[in-house]
Amino acid sequence: MTFTYDVPSVADDLSTVRFYTGDTLEEEHFLEDEEIQFLIEQWSHKGSMLYVAAAAADAIAAELAREISLTSDGQSLALDGLYERYKNLAVELRAQHEDALVGGTSLYAGGMDAYESPDPTVAPLSFGTGMHDNPEAGNQDYGGADAVKTAWARVKWGEEVP
């Protein structure tokens, strides 16, 4: 098993993952190079080394999950806190990964937030049904979405919409 760490560069994924996880000390490292390389092969398809680093932080947390806190003769050694720190680091790295892919804190598309769910107590809006009804102009109620699709299906490319 080996350990390598250089100043992170774009071409060096292994050092980048070590940098993000803070696993940079050779004397006290948690993951071997081969383990990080395995994580890179498994998770690099997600689009950034931040996600791989989050998986590495989860692996470190799994390694630390077996640690316990000891108290003896007024002295205490709390090793279980490391587990929580690495789990929180994994969550933060995944959030940074999402921000890097989306380019902001959340995806916003014309009044809809990607992380917001609709209110189940509010009936869904029916846009178009009964809208612009005018007795002098005739019935303009297309009904449901199927009728609208049927009307648009009759239009050929390049023609004016009726």
MARRO-827270 format. One line per 8 residues: their letters; for each residue x, y, z of C-alpha. Coordinates in nm, 4 decimals. Last residue first. Example, Ala and Ser with C-alpha at 12.3 -4.5 7.8 and 13.67 -1.06 7.14 Angstrom:
BEGIN
SA> 1.3670 -0.1060 0.7140 ~ 1.2300 -0.4500 0.7800
END
This chain:
BEGIN
PVEEGWKV> -5.4860 2.8797 -3.6062 ~ -5.1041 2.8452 -3.5808 ~ -4.9388 2.9525 -3.9017 ~ -4.7711 2.6848 -4.1059 ~ -4.3945 2.6260 -4.1130 ~ -4.4060 2.2772 -3.9611 ~ -4.7526 2.1279 -3.9746 ~ -5.0337 2.2096 -3.7329
RAWATKVA> -5.2772 1.9233 -3.6777 ~ -5.0776 1.8000 -3.3759 ~ -5.1259 2.1385 -3.2103 ~ -5.5016 2.0921 -3.1903 ~ -5.4632 1.7332 -3.0691 ~ -5.2157 1.8412 -2.8017 ~ -5.4626 2.1049 -2.6825 ~ -5.7422 1.8474 -2.6680
DAGGYDQN> -5.5218 1.6103 -2.4688 ~ -5.4265 1.8849 -2.2199 ~ -5.7809 1.9106 -2.0929 ~ -6.0756 2.1092 -2.2226 ~ -6.0031 2.3255 -2.5247 ~ -6.2380 2.5949 -2.4018 ~ -6.2546 2.8594 -2.6721 ~ -6.6278 2.8390 -2.7354
GAEPNDHM> -6.7438 3.1241 -2.9531 ~ -6.6057 3.4738 -3.0072 ~ -6.9253 3.6502 -2.8996 ~ -6.9675 3.4322 -2.5898 ~ -6.6113 3.5068 -2.4802 ~ -6.4082 3.2536 -2.2923 ~ -6.0538 3.3907 -2.2594 ~ -5.9434 3.1157 -2.0209
GTGFSLPA> -6.2023 2.8471 -1.9715 ~ -5.9338 2.5845 -1.9469 ~ -5.6083 2.7431 -2.0550 ~ -5.3984 2.7048 -1.7424 ~ -5.5549 2.4661 -1.4982 ~ -5.3691 2.5166 -1.1705 ~ -5.3234 2.2139 -0.9494 ~ -5.5371 2.2213 -0.6334
VTPDPSEY> -5.3518 2.3584 -0.3302 ~ -5.3281 2.1399 -0.0189 ~ -5.0493 1.9274 -0.1687 ~ -4.8137 2.2290 -0.1865 ~ -4.5708 2.1603 -0.4688 ~ -4.2177 2.0470 -0.3847 ~ -3.9256 2.2883 -0.3801 ~ -3.5738 2.1658 -0.4505
ADMGGAYL> -3.5775 2.2344 -0.8256 ~ -3.7320 2.5775 -0.7690 ~ -4.0013 2.6815 -1.0108 ~ -4.0791 3.0428 -1.0935 ~ -3.9242 3.0433 -1.4386 ~ -3.6522 2.7837 -1.3927 ~ -3.4326 2.8243 -1.0858 ~ -3.1755 2.5568 -1.0037
STGGVLAD> -3.0282 2.6015 -0.6622 ~ -2.7269 2.7443 -0.4815 ~ -2.5478 2.8455 -0.7956 ~ -2.3554 2.7172 -1.0958 ~ -2.5478 2.3937 -1.1376 ~ -2.2475 2.1618 -1.1621 ~ -2.0214 2.3486 -0.9203 ~ -2.3067 2.4048 -0.6769
EHQARLEV> -2.3917 2.0343 -0.6838 ~ -2.0284 1.9397 -0.6125 ~ -2.0097 2.1969 -0.3317 ~ -2.3197 2.0385 -0.1769 ~ -2.1607 1.6939 -0.2142 ~ -1.8463 1.8239 -0.0418 ~ -2.0516 1.9655 0.2453 ~ -2.2332 1.6340 0.3001
ALNKYREY> -1.9054 1.4392 0.2934 ~ -1.7500 1.6871 0.5382 ~ -2.0448 1.6366 0.7730 ~ -1.9855 1.2593 0.7662 ~ -1.6132 1.3262 0.8216 ~ -1.6797 1.5444 1.1249 ~ -1.9326 1.3016 1.2716 ~ -1.6855 1.0111 1.2534
LGDLALSQ> -1.4118 1.2257 1.4024 ~ -1.6343 1.2915 1.7028 ~ -1.6308 0.9181 1.7816 ~ -1.2694 0.9505 1.8901 ~ -1.3472 1.1202 2.2191 ~ -1.0606 1.0476 2.4599 ~ -1.1399 1.1366 2.8173 ~ -0.9230 1.1700 3.1267
GDSTLSIE> -1.0787 1.1926 3.4729 ~ -0.9454 0.8530 3.5737 ~ -1.0821 0.6862 3.2625 ~ -1.3183 0.8040 2.9917 ~ -1.3160 0.6429 2.6504 ~ -1.5061 0.7366 2.3387 ~ -1.5389 0.4755 2.0658 ~ -1.3981 0.4092 1.7210
RALEAAIA> -1.5808 0.1624 1.4950 ~ -1.7364 0.4382 1.2876 ~ -1.3896 0.5735 1.2020 ~ -1.3446 0.3481 0.8981 ~ -1.6964 0.4282 0.7813 ~ -1.6174 0.7978 0.8269 ~ -1.3050 0.7541 0.6116 ~ -1.5136 0.5860 0.3416
DAAAAAVY> -1.7739 0.8640 0.3609 ~ -1.4950 1.1217 0.3258 ~ -1.3692 0.9288 0.0207 ~ -1.7188 0.9349 -0.1321 ~ -1.7281 1.3112 -0.0729 ~ -1.3827 1.3377 -0.2318 ~ -1.5138 1.1531 -0.5384 ~ -1.8029 1.4011 -0.5540
LMSGKHSW> -1.5615 1.6929 -0.5300 ~ -1.3466 1.5317 -0.8008 ~ -1.6043 1.6413 -1.0536 ~ -1.8428 1.5080 -1.3167 ~ -2.0323 1.2173 -1.1642 ~ -1.8396 0.9783 -1.3930 ~ -1.5463 1.0121 -1.1505 ~ -1.7312 0.7927 -0.8985
QEILFQIE> -1.6143 0.4309 -0.9276 ~ -1.2753 0.4813 -1.0958 ~ -1.1915 0.7684 -0.8609 ~ -1.3041 0.5608 -0.5618 ~ -1.0716 0.2760 -0.6663 ~ -0.7858 0.5237 -0.7099 ~ -0.8549 0.6487 -0.3584 ~ -0.8305 0.2947 -0.2241
EDELFHEE> -0.5109 0.2293 -0.4202 ~ -0.3525 0.5476 -0.2880 ~ -0.4173 0.4362 0.0705 ~ -0.6829 0.6034 0.2809 ~ -0.6675 0.7195 0.6441 ~ -0.3349 0.9016 0.6557 ~ -0.1515 0.9689 0.9798 ~ 0.2216 0.9562 0.8984
ELTDGTYF> 0.1712 1.0526 0.5339 ~ -0.0283 1.3635 0.6236 ~ -0.2594 1.4806 0.3448 ~ -0.5988 1.3282 0.4255 ~ -0.7683 1.6678 0.4408 ~ -1.0647 1.5337 0.2441 ~ -1.0480 1.7992 -0.0289 ~ -0.6678 1.7820 -0.0549
RVTSLDDA> -0.6580 1.3991 -0.0620 ~ -0.9121 1.4020 -0.3460 ~ -0.7038 1.6573 -0.5376 ~ -0.3865 1.4562 -0.4712 ~ -0.5456 1.1510 -0.6355 ~ -0.6900 1.3474 -0.9259 ~ -0.3548 1.4812 -1.0431 ~ -0.4118 1.6412 -1.3841
VSPVDYTF> -0.5858 1.9531 -1.2555 ~ -0.3231 2.0090 -0.9915 ~ -0.3107 1.9406 -0.6202 ~ 0.0220 2.0062 -0.4414 ~ 0.1676 1.6603 -0.4060 ~ 0.0499 1.3630 -0.2048 ~ 0.1484 1.0004 -0.2305 ~ 0.0762 0.7079 0.0003
TM> 0.1271 0.3448 -0.0852 ~ 0.0000 0.0000 0.0000
END
